[in-house]
Amino acid sequence: MRCIGRDRLNGSSGNDTLIGGGSIDRFIFNTNEEFQSEDVGIDEITDFSQTQGDIILLDLTTFTAIDSSSGTGFRIADEFAIVENNQEAATSDAVIVYNSSNGRLFYNPNGSTASFGSGGRFATLTNTPSLEAEDFFLRN
């Protein structure tokens, strides 16, 4: 899926490649149901850009373990973490975990328990940007 700019890209279910445009893009993760890896799939975001104002929108009906309220960033600071390898991601206390070395983005609803429980990887940012909590928008 390739767009020109000011785009809303929702891969829906399955594995998709999401390519934004030259201005603000919203990469939306929402299945209208509680997160299931096989339904969400793993989307590839090829051109996430903070300088263009891109955001990753997480719908709270899908990502039910997030307790932060709607809005930009995470109201509960430890719900988002940046790690340097997949093993750290699987044992992180955070609900949303970004591996800065390979661009993988994980949903980790069971916290520090080994593995991701009913969660798992749901996106890969192929340009491995330096994500921050403010790059996310949470929506009910």
Buried (B, 14 or more C-beta within 10 A) or exposed (E): EEBEEBBEBBBBEEEBBBBBBEEBBBBBBBBEEEBBBEBBBBBBBEBBBEEBEBBBBBBBBBBBBBEBEEEEBBBBEEBBBBBEEBEBBBBBEBBBBBBBEBBBBBBBBBEEEEEBBBBBBBBBBBEBBEBEBEBBBBBE
